[in-house]
Amino acid sequence: MEPILEFLGLPPVVDQRPRFISLSISDSRPLTDLAQPRRLGLALSGGGFRAVLYHLGVIRFLRDAGLLSEVTHITSVSGGSVIGAHLVLNWDRYCGTEQEFDAVADELLTFLQMDIRNRIVRRFPLASLANTGRRIVRLESQRQLTRAGLLEQHYEQFLYGDTPLFHLPNSPRLYILATNLSEGSLCAFHRDGLLLQRRAAGGPGYEIEEVDMGLATVPMAVAASSAFPGFFPPLELRGKEVGANEGEFTRHAFTDGGIYDNLGLRMFHHLQQPRQSPTANRDDARNAQIDLLDESTQTPSVESTGNQFDGILVSDAGAKFKVRSSGRAGGLLRTALRSTDILMDRVNQLELESFRDTPGALFFPINRLVRRDQDATALHPEIQRQAALIRTDMDRFSDLEASALIRHGYCIARQCCRERNLITEPNMPADPPWDPVSQGKTDHPSASLLTDSNRTLAAARILQRSAARRALSTLFSPRDWPTYFWVPLLAVLVLTIPTVLIQSRRTAIRQAHVLSAVAETSPLYADVLDLLENGPGTQIPALEFKSVDTVEPLDFTGYDVVSDDRIYDLRGWTRESRNRTPPLMHARFRMRRTEQAADKPTVRIQLPSSEDSMRAEYLPETLRPQHFRAQTGPGQYVFETLLDFSHVPIDSDATLVVRQLMPPNMAEQEFGTGHFKFTIAANTGLVRIWVLLPDGRPHDQFKLNRFPIENPGQIELVQATTTHELPIGSIATFELINPKNYYRYECRWRWLDVESNARLRL
């Protein structure tokens, strides 16, 4: 609370409401009885286009009551700035005859029914693409091609023109409030430039700095004030764009003024501050008791800037916070939007608590109800309640929504002025509230809905639906040219995407049938598909072996290896895991027992290892595998498995499946490379190797070498018969026809995700 009090110019006080003005509004002396000319302030709160319509009703009442011409200063926030700028730029027409007021109000209503938000949505993708193109060719992005810049363009094209701030009238003086994200403070655009609130360098508190902005425009200021952060990004302005000194004003980001002060009442404190020299003690000014008008003498009690007010009228169209007890937390965007709503609601509460009881400030709150016994021309209470809940978006407002808000604002202003006795009863407008939508049209749907008591329920239900945000239902409009670009494109996508999906599904089904057929005829493909879909599967058990001193050399006499199919699953070798996931070998051997093996019912298979244990399994179990281990040197072992083929008839085939977790000496990564070894010990007609590599880890320089098992130094480069390699994919496969037996083969490649200065062993 202390920063708020400091900005108000008051010392920290715990149990005392801030009083920054003391005005001459009283219940016993109406403004119309004052002898001297009246000086009124008008604060137009935020609240999107809902606020614009509500304020329009309030302004019409002030005009009918003769008070509008007495307004000398106006502060505006967000939606209030939209109508505030239009009001002062067309002041004579708003204060003129009824016909002039109706004509100028019709210009504003036409703008409100253009559906500004969705017009921006329809243009933003193309504008963003244009900005992207500018960045590609190294040009600066254009502010006008952002969402906030498009909002500024719409204000300029359809409402204010390219009007500079210095063309704003001196009376009434308009202050367009925005939140400066760069400084974290409130600021105000006005005819002389910018009032920028900055934190005091010497300690707590704030200082007001005046920045000259000769090139700043009214559309720019209103866009900065109304750039609601839920939809619009901040409006970024640089010194050269606004004509400010670039050394003092580099780049500042502005967003909705409601983030800091949604009422617009706070700026009146600065307006009534006494002028002091730059060397004056700020504490003296902060602690000074300022009474703008002494009620007994009707003369200023403190010399000030001349901005003494007889009253400040506050048109408050702020949104009522909506409790969502059953709502889900939502994602990042929904949480950010909801947090913004809570923050703005809390700021609004603090402002109301601070200034609610300020003498001389008269509030016209949108959520107040005017009873029929107070005003026979007021809307039905349920209509009033629903009107106060209408959305605050910047989309198209229907005739019923506009009519309800305008008439509600008119009646609220009239009742508040009547209760405070600001206008004598003979001068109080007694006609039904002004309604430009249905005026002179008794058969207009809005007029009948709001005036016919039998249709009150129907009107209330329509207005209840008006509280919901409209998106898809209003996204396109036949009156806006981008629609004719997006609708055909969307139609093409709507027709093309299902066609592509259906065709892709048909192709996938055909491919699945083909793969199934291939898998049925080729167990190898079935194993590859199973590994790709389901992973390694069950845990591979540790071998239970018997230690022996030596093992005999391999002898495959009488057995032909018809095919040797192997799958090396290295997908665990991701960049993150490195060697923590051991590779898996899944081998399938098709072996034929010949007549030479009539007296030889067993076959021996040997697997070398650098570890004293091994995780492997041999299938089928009908081969009754027996395991032995012999140590061939320090840290070197050979695991031998004895397989029983006695049940396999002569000249018949049998399939042996071996699943093994490869030991480190057979598969490893080092110096930015990966490699694994495999042995071909028997004469084989065809060897097919599949290597499953990790996704997202590209490789290149895939090579195949071999050397005799007994002579590791005799390395030869092997050209595989068939090779299919995907360097950025996940599978490499090759075939060897009639490879040499008793040879050890090595596959080696280079990983591309390692540092370029890594040492490579190729």
N, C-alpha and C positions, 0 to 999 in steps of 0.2 A: 504493500500500500504506500510505502514511503516514496517510491519514484513518482506515483500519481500525485501525491501532495506536493512534491517538489515542482512538478510541472505546473501545478495550480498556483504556485507562488506562495505556499503555506508551509509552516514548519510542521514536522511530524506530530500528529495528535492522534491518540488512540481512540477515544470515544467522542469524537466531534465530527459532524458532517462538514465537508468542505463547502465554504460559501465564497464563491468567487465574484458574485454580483449581488447588488442590493438594488432592486428596481422598484418603480413606482406603481406596479400593478397591485391593486387592493380591491377588496370586495365592496368598499364603500365609495370609491371614486372611479368611475369608468373612464376608459381612455378618451372617449368622445367628449368628456368634460374638461380635458386639459386645455389650458389657454394657449400654450405654445405648441408649435408643430411637433407631432409625434415622431419618434425614431424607433422603429421596430427592427429586431433581428429575426431572421427566419432560418431554422435548422431543418434540413431535409435529410432524413435518415436513409440508410441503405435498405436493400430488400429486393434487388433485381427489378424486373419490369412490373412486378406487383406493386412495389413502392412507387414507381412512376405514376401508375393509375390512381393509387390512393392519394398521392400528393396532388395530383391534378384536381381531384375533388376538393381537397383542402384549399388549394389556391383559388379555385372558383368561388368558394365561400368567402375567402378573404377579399376577393374582388367585389362580390356582391355586397359585402358589409362595409366597403370603403376602407379596409385596412391594408390591402395589398399595396396601394400607392404610398403608404407610410413606411414600407420596408426599405431600410437603407443598407442592410448587410445580410448576405445569405451565405450560409455554409452548407455544403452538400457532400454526401458520401455515396459512392457506388451508384445504385439506381437513382438516388436523389440527385446525383450529378448530371444524369441524363436529362432530367427535366429542369434542373437548376440552370444549366447552360442555355437550354432552349428558352427558358423564362427570361433571363436577362438580355439575351440577344434579340428578343422580340417583346421587350418590356412595354412599349407603348401599345402594342396590340393586345397584350394580356390585360393591361389596365384600361383599355379603350371600351368601345361599345360591346354589347353582347354579340353582335355579328362578327366583330373583329376577334373577340375571344374564341368564338366557335370556330372560326376559320383557322386560327393558329393552333388551337387544340386539335383540329382535324389533321393537321400536318403531323403532329406528334403521334396521334393514334394510328395514322397510316404507317408510320415507322414501326410502331409496336406490333403491328400485324404482319410485318414482313418476315417473321420467323428468323431473326438475326442469328441465333445460335446454330440452327441447321444450315443456314446459308454458309456460315463459316465452316461447318463440318464438311459440306460438299466441296468447298474450295481448298481446304487445307491440304489434302493429299497431293494435289497438283502443285500448290505453293511450296510444300515441303520438298517435293521432287525438284522444283526449280532451285531452291536453296541448296540442295545437295549437289546439283550440277555446278552451282557457283563455287562451292567449296572444292569440288574436284579440279576446277581450273584455277584454284587458288585465289578466288575473289571472296570478299567479305560477304557474309550472309546479310540479307536485307531484313530489317525489322518488319517491313510491310508484308513479308511472306510468312510470318509467324501467326499463330492464332490471335495473340493480342494485337499484332499489327493489322490483321484482317478486320478486327473489331474497330480499330482506329479508322481504317479505310471506309467502313460502313457509316460511321459517324460523320466522316467528312463528306461522303458522297450523297447521303440522304437526309442529313439533319443540320449540320453546322457549316458546311463548306470549309474551305481552307482558311479559316479565320484565325488570325494570330491572337495570342492572349492580350496583347496591348489594345486590341479592338473591343475588349469587354468594356462595358460602361463603368464610369466611376461611381454611379449611383443607379441602381443598387450595386453594391460591391460584392462580387462573388468570390468565394474561396472554395476551390475544388479539392477535397481532402483525399489523400492516398497514403498508403503505408510504404515507407521506404525500407525495403528489405536490407539494403546495404548498410544503413545506419541503425536499423531496428527501431524506427521512431515514426512519428506522425509528420506529415508535410502538407503544404497547401499551395496549389497553383492559383495565381490571381493575375490581375492585369499588369502588375509590375514584375512578374517573374515567379519565383518560388520561395515560400517560407519553409526553410529546412530546419527541423528540430535536431539538434546535435547534443550529445552528452557533454557536459561541462568538463573541460580539461583539468580543472583544479580539484575536482571531487564530485560528489553526487549532485544530481540535478541536471537541468537541460538549458541550452542556450538556443535562441532563435536566430538563424542566419538568413539573410536575404540574398538570393542568387538571381542575378539578371539573366533572363532568358528571352532574348529578342526574337528568336526563331521558333519558340514553342507555340503550339497551336491549341485551340480549344478541343478538337477531336483527340489530340494526343493526351491532354490532361484528363478528359473524361474517360478515355480508354484505360489510363493508369488507375483512375479511381474505381472503375467498375470491373477490373480484371479479376473476377472471382477465382481463387486458387484451385477450386475443384475442377475447373475446365480450362481456364486460361493460364498460361505461364506468365511470369512477371514481364512487364513491359520494360525493356532495357533501353535507357537513353544515355547518349554520350554528349559530351560538351559541345562538339561541333554540330550535332544535330539540333540542339536547342539554342545555339548561339551563346553558350556560357563559356567562361574562361576554362579551357581544358586543364589547366594546372590546378584549378580549385574544384572543378566538377569533371571528373574523369568518366566513369561509367557507374550509373546507379540503376537499381532494379526497383520498380514500383509495382505494387499489387493493391488489391481491394482495400479501400480505407476502412471498411468494417472490421478488418483484422485488429486494428488499433482502437478505433472509436466509431461505432456504428450510428451514433446519434448526431454527430456533428456539432455538439454543444460545447465541446472542450475548446475549440478554436476561439470562441468569444472571449475567453480569458486573455488571450494574447491581444485581441483587438482593443480591450479596454485598459491594457497596461499603460501606466504613465511612461512617457519617453524619458530615457536616461542616457547619459553619455556612456561611451564604451568603457570608461574607467570607473563607472559607478559600482558601488558594492552590490553584488547580486543578492546577498543575504538581506540587505535593507529592502530591496524591491520584493523579495520573496515574502518577507514578514510584514509588509505594509498592509494595513486594513483599507481596502479600496471600496468605497461606496460611490457608485457612479452618479447617483442623483439623491441628494438629501431630501426626504419627503416633506420636511417642514419648510424648507426654503426654495425647493425646486431649483437649486443651483449645484453645480458640481462641487463635491467636497474635496476632491483631489484633482490637481491639474493633470490632464491626460491627453491622449491623442485627439480628442474631440469626438470619440466614438462612444458617447453616452447613449444608453438605450432606455426607452420607456418600457420595454418588455421584449422578451425573446419567445417566439412561438416555435415549438418543437413538434414537427410532424413525424411521428414514430411509426414506421411501417415494418419494423424489424420482425424477422421470422420467429415464431414460437417454437421452442425446442421440442422435438418429437421423441418421446421415449419409446424405445424398441426393446421391450422386455423379453420378447420371444425371438429376437433377431440373432442370426449367427454372427460370429466374430468377423468372418470374411477374410479376404486376402489383404495384400499390402495396399492396393489402391483403395479398397473400401475402408480399411482401417484409417488410412490417411485422411480420406474425406470425412469420416465420422469424427476423427480427432479435430479436424478443422471446425466442424459444426460445434463441437463441445467448447473449443477455445473461443469461438466468436460469441457463443451464448454466454460464456462466463464473462467475457469482456463487456457484453451488453448489460449483464446483471450488475457488474461493478459500476458502470456508468450510471445506471438508473439509481442504484443505492447512493451514489455520490451526489447526484444532482436532482433527485426526485423532489426534495423539499426546498430547493433553491428559491428564494423570493424573487418574483419577477419572471420566472420561467413557466410557461404554460404548455403542457404536453397534450398532444392529440394522438393517443395510442390506438393503433388499429385493433387491438384485442379488447377494447372496451365495447360494451353493449349500450345502445340507446333504447330505452323502453318506449313503448307506444304511448304511455301516459305522459312521457316527457316530450315526445315529438311524434305527432300522429302521422307524419310523412316518412318516418324512418322505416327501414326494411324490417322484415320479420326477424326476431332475435335469432332463429336458427340460421337464416340466411346470413346474418352478420357473423355468427360463429364460423360458418363454413368459409365465408369470404376472407376472414383473417388467417385461414389455413391454406389459402391458395399458394401454389408453388412460387418460388422466387426466381425461376429460370428466366432466360432471355429468349424464349421461343415465342410462338404466336399465341396471343391471348384471344379467346373468343369474345363475341359481342356480350354474351351473358357475364363472363368473368370481368370484362372491362366495365360494364354497367354497374355490376354489384360493387366493385372496388371504388369507383368514382362516387357513387351515391353514398356509400358507407363513409368515405372520407369527408364528404360535404356535411353529413349529419353529425359526425363526431366533432368536427370543428365548430359547428353551430352550437351543439350542446355544451361543449367545454367553455366557449365564450359566454354563453348564457349563465352558466353556473358561477363564473368568475365576474359577472356583471361588467364585462369589458365593453359592451355595446348596450345602449339604452334600448328598451323593448320596442319603442316606435321605429327605431332604425334597424332592428333585427330582421333579416330576410325571413319571411314566413312561407314562401312558396315551396313546393316539393323540391327535393334536391335536384340539382342540374344533372342531366344525363345526355351527353352528346350522341350517344349510340341510338337511343330510341326517341329523342326529342322530336315532337311533332309527328311521331309515327305510332299511333295508338295500337295499330295492329302488328307492331314489331314483336317478334318472338320474345326478345329480352324484356320488353316492357310488360307483356302479359304474364310472363313467368314471375317477375318480381312484384307485380302489383296485384295479381289475382290470388286471393287467399286460398282458393281451391287448388292452386298449382304450386303452393309453397313447398310442399314435400318433394315434388319433382325437381324444382329448382335447387333445393338443398342437396339432393342426391347428385345432381350434375356438378355442383360446386364441390362436393366432397371428392368426387373423382378428379377434380382439378388440382387437388393437393399432390397427386402422384406425378412423378417426372415422366415426361413423354419423350420417347427416343425413336424407336423403329417406326411407329405409326406416323410420325411427321418428318421422317428422314428425307423423303423426296418430295418435290413440288413441281408440278407441270409449269409453273410460272417462273422457274429458275433454270437457266441454261445448263448448269452442270448436271442436272438431272438427266438430260438427254445424252450425256456422256456416260454416266455411271449406270443408268438403268440397262442400256444395251450390253454394257460390259458385264453387269451382274447377271443379266439373262443368259449371256454366253457361258458364264461360269456355272450358273444353275443348271444349264442343259449339258455342259461339257463334263463337269465333275462327276455327276452320276454315271454318264456314259463311260468315262475313263475308269471309274471304280468298278462298274459292271464288267467292262472288258478285262480289267486287271484281275477281277475275281475269276472270270472264266479262264483266263490264262493260268492263274494260280492253280485252279482245279485241274486243268489239263496237265500242267507240270507236275502236280501232285500224283496224278494217275501214272504219268510216265516214270516218275521217281519210284513209285510203289512197284511198278512192273520191273524196273531195273533192279530195285532192291531185292525182289523175289528171285531174280535170276542171278544176282551177284551179291553174295553175302558181304563183300567188302563195302559196297555202297550202302548197304543196310547198316553196317557198323558206323560208317561216316555220318549218316543221317542221325543215327541214334546218339552219337557223341555230340553232334551239333545241337540237337534238340534237348537232350536230357543231361548232358555232362558226363563225367566219368562214371557216375552211378555208385555202386556199393563200394565200401572201403576194401582195399586190397589187403588180404591178411599177410602176416609175416610167415615166411617159410619155416617149417619145422624140419631141420636137417640133421644129418649125422656127420660128424667130422671124420675126415679120412686124411691120410698123409699125402697121397697123390691121386691123380685121375689119369686115365688112359687117354691117348689121342682119340679124336672123334673118328668114327668109322660108320659111313652111311651105306655100306655095301648091302645091296638088296632092296634099298628104298630109294625111290625117286621122288624128289620134291617137285610136284607138278606146277605149283604156284606158291609164291611167297608174297603175301599182302600185309603191309604194315602201316599203321597210323601212329604218328607221333603227335601227341596232344601237348602243345607248348603254350596254350592260351593263358596259363597262369603267369607267364613271363611278362606281365605288364610293367610299365615304367615305375609304378609305385611298389609292386611286390618284389621285383627283381627275382632272386633265386629262392624266395621263400616258399613258392609252390613248386614241388618237384614235377618234372615232366612225366607223362604217361606213355608207355608203348603198348599198343594194342595190335597184336600180330595174329594172322590166320594163315596156317600152313596146310596145304593139301598134299598129302603124302600117299604114295602107292607102294604096296608091298608086292614085290616080284618073287619069282620062283627061287632066286638066289637067297631070299630071306626065309626059306622054308624051315631051316634049322636055326633061325635067328629071330626070336619073337620080341626082342626088346630093341629100343632105340635110345641113344644117349644124346642129350642136348646140354650145352654148356653156356653159361652166362658169366662174363667177367664182372668184377665189382671192386671198388676201392673201400667198401665198407664190410664189416664182419657180419652183417645181416642183410636180408633182402626181402622186399615185399613183392610177391608175385603169386600168380595162380595159373594152373594148367587145366584146361577143359578139353574134352569131357572127362568126368571122373572115372569113366570106364577104362581109361588108360592107366589107372592106378599109379599115379606118379610117386616116385620115391626120390628124396632130395639128399644130396651130399655136398659137403664143403671141404675144399682143400686150400691151404695157404700156399701161394706160389712165390711170395716174397714179402718184404716189409710193407704192410698196408695193402697188399694185393691178394685177392681171393678169386677162386673159380667155384661157381655153384653149378653142380651137375644134377640133372634130373633124368631118372631112368623111367621110360615109358613102356608099358606092356601092350604090344600090338598082336598078341597071340590070338585075339578074337577076330582080327581082321583077315578075311579070306585072301588067298593068293590072287594077284592081279586085281585087287580091289583097292579103292581109295578110302582114306580116313582123314578127318579134319582135326587139326590140333589148334587150339586157341590159347595164346599166351598173353596175359595182362601183367605188366611189370612197371613199378615205379623206378625210373632210371636212376642209377647212382651218379654222383657228381662227376666221376671220370668219364661217363658216357654222354652227359649233356650238361653244358654249363655256359655261362656268359662271362666275358671278360674283355676289357679294353674296347668297349663299344661294339663287340661282335657277339653273335650267338652261334653255337654249333652243337651237333650231336653225332654220335658214332653208332654204326650198326655193322653186324658181321654176317657174311654169307659164307657158310662152311660147307654147304652141299651143292651139288650140281642142280641148278634151278633153271627152268625154262623161261619164267617170267617173274620179275620182281616189280611190284607196284608200291610206291611210297607216297603217302599223304602226310603233309606237315600242316597242322592246324596252328596258325600263329595268332597272337592276341590282336583283337580289333583296336583300331586307333593308334597302332604303333607301327609306322611304315618301315620298310627295309629295302635294301637293294644289294647288288653284287652277290646274288645267290650262286654258290659254286658247289661242285661235287668232286671230291678227291677220293683216292683209294691207295692202299698199301698192303703188302702181304702181312699176314698176322705175325709171321716169324721175322719180318724185316720192316719195322715201322718207318725207317728212314727212306725207303724207296717209294716216294709219293708220286702218283700219277693223276693228271687231270682227266676226269671222265665226262664224256658228252652223253647225256641221257638220250635214249631213243625218242622219247616224247616228254616235253616239259610244258607245264602250264603254271605260270607264275603271275601273281597279282602283287606288285611291290607295295601298293597302298592298301591292299586288302588283308585277308586273314588266312588264305589257303595257298600253299605251294604243293605241286604234285609232279612226279616224274616216273618214268618206267625204264627198266633195264631188261633187255632180252639176252638170255644166256650169259649172265655175268660170270666172272671168274669166281671159282670157289676158293675157300680159305683166304679170303681177302676181307679187310676191314675198310668200310666206307665212312667218309666224313662229309656231312653237309655243313656249310659255313656261309654266313651272310653278315651284313653290316646293318646295325640299327641306325635310323636317321634321326632319332630323338635324343642323341647324346651330343655333347659339346664337340665342336669342330676340331678342337685341339686334342681330342682323345687319341691315344695311340691305338692303332688298328693292327690286328694280326690277321692277315688275309692270305 
